[in-house]
Every structure is written in C-alpha cells, then in structure tokens.
Amino acid sequence: MSTRTGSTSTFSPSAALGSLPPVWLVMAGIVSVQTGAGVAKNLFESLPPAAVVWLRLLTSAVLLVLLARPALKARSRGDWLVVIGYGVALASMNYLIYQAFARIPLGIAVTIEYLGPLAIAIIGSRRRVDLLWAGLAGLGVAALGIEFGELDPVGVLFAVLAATAWAGYIMLSAATGQRFSGASGLAVASVVGVVVLAPAGIAEGGAALLDWRLLLFGLAVGVLSSVVPYTLELNALRRMPPRVFGVLMSLQPAAAALVGLVLLGELLTVWQWLAVACVITASAGSTRTSAKRDAREAAEEGDR
C-alpha cells in the first residue's frame, strides 16, 4: 500500500498582490482613497467632518503601529520635533480637506489640493519647461475661477489651506524618512495626528461616536483612505519606477471627480472638468521632467 504525499498551498496576501501588475495596484489604491472620501462625505450628515477624519486617523494609526512597531528609545530632540511636525501636517491636511469636502464637490476639492505638491515640484526645479507646467496649472485655476461664484468660498479656502498643508507634509515626510526607518515615522506621526485632532473630533462627534454603525463606517473610511492604498502603493513601488508612480498618482483629481459623480451625484461643469484636466496634465508633465532631470544628474555624477 503506497501513501501519496502532496503539498498544500496556503493563500498569502503578499503573494497575491505580488502576482498583480503594479499599475493595477496603484490604480486600485487611487480608487480606494477617493472612495473613502466619498463614503466620508456621505457620513457628514450624521457625523461631522472632524469626527470622521479623527476616526480615519485612529484606524490607520492603530494598524500602522501594529505593523511598523516603531522603536522610540534613544531618539534625539530633533527626531521628535520633525516627527511631531510631520504628524501636525498630516492631521491638518486631512482635517482641512475634509472641511472642503463638506462644502464643495469632491473633484474640485482634490484638484485644488493637488496644487500643493505640484507647487513643490515646480518651485524646486530650474528647468524652463516647468514654467509650462506652472502655466498649465494656472490655466486650471483660472478655469475654476470662472465659476468660483458658484462654489462655497469657505470650501475653496479650506482646499487651498489643505494644499499648503500637503506641501508641508511632503517636506516633513522627506525629513522624517531620513530619521526613521520604514513606516515607523509615519506610524508615530499618525499617533501624533490622532492626539492633535482628538479634542475637535470627540467634541464635534459627541454621542454619535457611540453609535456602532457610524463607528463602522468611520473605520471603513480609515481602511479605504489609508490602510488599503498604503499597502497597495508600497507593494507597487517595489516593482515600479518612481516616475511612473508619480505620473499615475496625478490621476487623483480625475478619480475624485468620478467618485463624486458616482457616489454623490456631483456633476462638474465643462470649465471644472477643464481645470481637472489641466492640473492632471501639469502634474504628470512635471513628474516626468523631474524624473528625467534626476536620472541625468545621477548619470553625470556617476561619470565623475
């Protein structure tokens, strides 16, 4: 009597993600982020924006701490100042954009917010071609300006402030990455963000935060907006050039506009779609030219 031994394969999420094309992962992450924003906006009638964004940060902070397990011993004063500043920028960016979501269409809010990282990319460049991208982004703002009278000015202001906070977040992200390994800096910053927003989130949420159904929706926002895209993007970046990743991320405003249309019934005008297209093109163009410049400079440095 013979016995046959076989091997049983077990399902591995990492292996499953690794089998998918990285472009799909990035696109899924983009859809997840904007879907989370759409779900959040649907919650605003029952749960104020500050409470929703606090639940989002709380969810991501808990999961990131469990995954990264950041080492906090032997940290210098400078390390703490940088990561606390990073956490404040993270909290501010999310709080401000959620306040904008509550007042103006999702696609418009994200388009305005995207001017923050675009400005960082263009200001840091010395190439004349980036003036073209700056002008294109300006054209997008002008297209929005034609219909600013139709938009809540407070919502537009919140989106502009969110763009500024995002620019600060990018600069502090680089500084944090130099001092903390892996995702440990982001984990600590997320905890800082939870603490910073706790007074506003708990005060505005009040008794509604005890409703388990609203809590589940709030946690879903955290998973869709932070945990899922972070996991997908991290996996994609291991197999994708950063310049391609940057170009794909430029599609965020369009994804926001489409999610706003499907989930929230937010219709954009022709001028507003033109603004979205201008900002996407400017961001993608700036990302590509910056990547080419960095590659050229790296090659020149290697030849010396």
N, C-alpha and C positions, 0 to 999 in steps of 0.2 A: 504494500500500500504506500503510495507516494503522497507526500504532502507538498502542496504548491504554496509557496510564499510569494506574496505580492506586496508592492509598496502602495501605501495610501497617500494621496496628495492632500495636503491641507490648504485651505484658502488663506492667502496672505494679501491684505490690503495693499501693502507696499509693492508686491509683485504685480498685482492687478493694475495699479497706477503706472508702474514701470512699463507695462505692455501697451499702454495707450500713447499715441503721438503727443509730444509735449504741447503742440499748438492747441490740441483739443483741451488739454488740461488748463491752459491759460484762458481760453475762451469760456470754459465751464466756470473758472474762478471769477471771471468778469460778470457772467450772468448771475452767479451766486451772490456777489456783492450787491449788485443792483436789485436783485430780487429781495434780498434782505432789507434794502432801503424801501422797496415798495411795501413789504409787509409792515415795516416800522411805521410808514406813513398811514397805513390803514388802522394802526393802533392808536393814532393820536387822539381820536375822539374819546377813547376810554382811558388812555394812559398818556400823560404829557410827554413831549419830546425829551426833556431832561431825564425822566424816569426810564424811557425806552433806551436811551443811549447809555445810561448807567447800567442797566441790565445787560446790554451788549458788551460793555467793557468788563463787567463782572464775570460773564461767561468765558470770554477769551482769556482773562487774567487767570482764572482757576485752571483752565486747561493748559495754558502756556507754562504756568508754574509747575504743574504735574509733569509736563513733557520735558521742560528745559532744566528743572531743578537748579536754579542759579545759585552759585556759590557767593555768599555775601561777606565772608570773612576777608580780612586784610585788604579792604577796599579803601582807596585814598579819598580825601575830601573832594578832590577834583572829579573822581569817578562818580561820586554821589551827586555832585552839582550837575554834571552832564546828564545823568540818567533821570534825575528829578525834573530837569528842564525838558527832557525828551517826553516824560510822562505828562507834564503840563501841556506841552504842544499837542500830544496825542488826544488828551481829553478835550482841549479847546477846539481842535479841528473837528472832532466828532460832534461836540455839543453845538458848534456854530452851524455845521452843515445840516444837522437835524432841525435846527430852528429855521433854516432856509427851506428845507423840505416841507415844513408845516405851512409855508406861505406862498411858495411859487412852485411851478412844475418841476418834477424830478430832473428831467433832461436839462432844463435851463440852469438849475442849481449846480449840477455836476459840471456843466460846461464852464460856468463862471469860476467854480472852484479849481478847475483844471488849469486856469491861468497862473496859479501859484507855482507849480512845478515847471510849467513852461517858461515862466519868467526866470526862474533859477537857471535853467538850461541856456537860455539866450543871453542873460547877463554875464554868465561865466565864459562866453565864447568871444573870440576876437575875429571870427570869420565874417566877411561881408554877406555871405549867403544867409546868415542868421538874421540879418536885417529883413530879408524877405519873409522869413517865418514870423518875425515880430510884426511885420506889416499885415500879414495874413490874419494873425490873431487879433490885431487891432481892427481889421475889417469885420471879424466875427463880433467883436464888442460893439462896433458901430451898427451892425445888423440888429443886435439885441437892443441897442439904444433907440432905434426907430420905434420900438414897441415897449420901451421901459414904462411908458404911461399906463400900459395895460397890466403891468406887473406890480406886485406889492413892493414898494421901495424898501421897506424894512427887511423883507425876504432877500432882496438883491443885496442889501448891505451885509446881511448875515453871510451870504455866499461869498462876497468879496473878503470879509474877515476870515472865512474858512480857507480861502485861497492863500491868504497871508499866513495863517497858522500852518497850512500844509507846507509852505515854503520853509518855515522854521522847523517843522518836523523833519523835512528832508536833510537839512543841515545838521540837526542834532542826531539824526539817525546815523549819519556817517561818523560823527564823533563817538557815539555810543558803541558802534561796531568796532572801533579801534580799541576800546577799553573792555568790552565784554565779548565773550566768545559765543558763537552760535546764536540761539534765540534767547539767551539768558538776559540780555539787555532789554529786549522787547517785553519779556515776562515781568521784569522789575518795573519797567515803565508803565505797563498795563495796570499793575497794582497801584502805582502812584496815581494813575488816572482815575481808578475806582475811588480812591480816598478823596481826591480833589473834587469829584462830582457827587460824592455821597450826600452832602448836605442838600444840594439842589434836587438830586434825583429822589431822595427819600421824602423831602418836604413837598415836592410837587406831586409825587406819586401817591403819598398818603396811604389811605386804607386800600386803594386799588392794588397796591403791591402785595396785598394778602390774598388777592383773587388768584387761585391756582391756574385758571385758564389764561388770564393775562400774563402770568409769570411764564407759562409755557410758550406763549407767543413771543415774549421778550427774550427768552432763552433761544428760541428759534432764530430770532434776528441776530443774536450773538454768534450762533453756529454758521448761519448763512453769510454774514457780513465779515467775520473774522477767521473762524476756525477752518472752514472748508476752503476759502480762497488761499489762506496762508499755506495749508497743506499742499494744495494743488500747485501753487506757484513755486514752492520750494522744490517739489519734485520736478517740475518743468525746467527750472533754472539749472538743474544738474545736467540736462541734456540739450540745452538751447543756448545759443549765443545771447548775451545780454542785450545787444542792439535789436534783435528780433523780438525779444520780450518787451522792450521799451516801445517798439512800434505797435505791438498788439495791445499793450495797455492804453495806447492812445484812443482805443475804441470805447473807452469807458463812457464818455458823454453820449455816444450813439446808443449804447446798451441801456443807459439810464433813460433816454428818451423813449426807447421801445418798451421797456418795462413799465414806464409811466403810462404809456398808451394802453398796454395790455391789461395791467393790474389795476390801474387807477382811472383809466379813461381820459387821460390828459392829452389833448390834441395840441400839437405845435403848429404854428403858422409857417408859411414859406420862409419868412425872414428868420424865424427862430431855427428852422432846420438849416438854413444857410449859415447861421452862427455856429451851430454844432459842427457842420462840415468844415468850416474854416479853422476852428480850434483843433479838430482831429488832424487835419492836413498839416497844420503848423507844428503840432506836437510830434507827429510821425516824422516830418521832414527834419525837425531839429534833432530828434533822436538819432536818425540815420547819419546826418552830417557830423554830429558829435562823436558817434562811434567810429566813423571813418577817420576823423581827426586824431582820436585817441590811438587807433591802430597805427596810423602813420607816425605819430610821435614815439610810440613804443618801438617801432621798427628802426627809426632813426637813432633812438637811444641804444638799441642793441648793436647797431653798426659802429658805435663809437668805441 
